[in-house]
Structure formats: C-alpha cells, structure tokens
Amino acid sequence: MLIGIPVYDQVDMLDVAGPHELFSWANYDVELVAEQRGPLTFRNGFGFNVAKSFAEAGAYDVLWVPGGDPCALIKLMGDRVYLDFLKNKSGNAKYVASVCEGALLLAAAGLLDGYTVTTHWAFYPCMARFPKVTLAAGYPRYCLDRNRLTGGGISSGLDEALMLIQLISGTEAAQQVQQSTQYYPCPPVTSEIVPATTCLLDEVTCPPPGAGPTARR
C-alpha cells in the first residue's frame, strides 16, 4: 500500500505528520513528493526535506492532499503543474483524499465535481467557487463519498486516517493503530464552531516572495 502526499512550501504540519504517523503504524508506505526535491518549510516554520519530485513519482494506491497557508493555496489553485499532478495520480488511485483546505486543491483540479465533501470550517464559503461540489451538512470530521475521502480542519486528519485504514485493512487493523498510538481524544475544553460567512481566501493579502507566511485565522 503506497500513499502519496504531494506537499509544498507552507503546508500544514499536522495535515502531513499526523496521518503519516498513523499510516506508518498500519505498515503502509508513505511518500512525500513535491514539484522539486529538496527542503521545504511547514506553515509553522519547521523545516523538512522531500526526496522525490513529481517527475519521479510512480503510481499511488492513495493520494492524500494536505492543506496549508492561504497564500500557498491561492498560488497552487492556479498552478497547473500541481493540479495536473493531482489529476494524473488520481486516475488509478483506490482513494483520493484531502484533509483541511486540501479539498480546495482537489476541487480546483476538478476532482471533487459531483461529490459531497468537507473541509476546514473557515473555508466552507470558499467552496462556492466550485458549484459542482456539494458540502456536507455541518462540519464533519471526515466525509466519504465513493472513493473520495475528505477531512475537516487540521486535527481531523487523524480521524480521517483511521477511517482510511479501516477501509483498506479492516476494523481490527484500525483498532490496532488506535491502540498503538493511544488515540482516544478527550480534550480539556469544549467549544462550538461559529459558521464562517466569507471566504478566507478573499480576506488575505499575500506577502511578496520571501516575506513569510500569512497569519492564522
């Protein structure tokens, strides 16, 4: 089982690292791939290295698309190299998945047309840009529609990753990963999501190259 995660500069760390950890416990092979090999930086400034370029990537059983900084998303939604990579690698994949705002990237590639999906709550209004995509009611942690598996904001990728493991390897395998990672969330606080009314992508002013990422909402 080979899972490909197409990453980019200013990608969200937990969108990548959290699911990667769970997939590793399930004994899946996980491959980070980017347009070019070399160093990249997570949205929080943590550096990492990518060993394989798009041109070197093979076929994936699962394509997992992470979210990231709004300005990075705006750039990638108009980047044919990135979007064409998603289209090419999704063709033979058993599952095409996204977590957080990664759904916007899949939608921009036309890969969510006719599907019901979820994404980070703050980016729900942004899906109006894609009239062929249906948003799931409320803000589910993940949404499965045929072979499209989409996740909500950032931490939702953990639940989504367990769901993917269950789909591929069965409930017992997913339970073993849950036990090994002690994933029994019991947060010390509770709160409610206040629906966003505008698309966050329309509210950011992207800095010039080299000036750093935008602020979190």
Secondary structure, 3 states (H helix, E strand, C coil): CEEEEECCCCECHHHHHHHHHHHHHCCCEEEEEECCCEEEECCCCCEEEECEEHHHCCCCCEEEECCECHHHHHHHCCCHHHHHHHHHHHCCCCEEEECCCHHHHHHHCCCCCCCEECCCHHHHHHHHHCCCCEECCCCCCEEEECCEEEECCCCHHHHHHHHHHHHHHCHHHHHHHHHHCCCCCCCCCCCCCCCCCCCHHHCCCCCCCCCCCCCCC
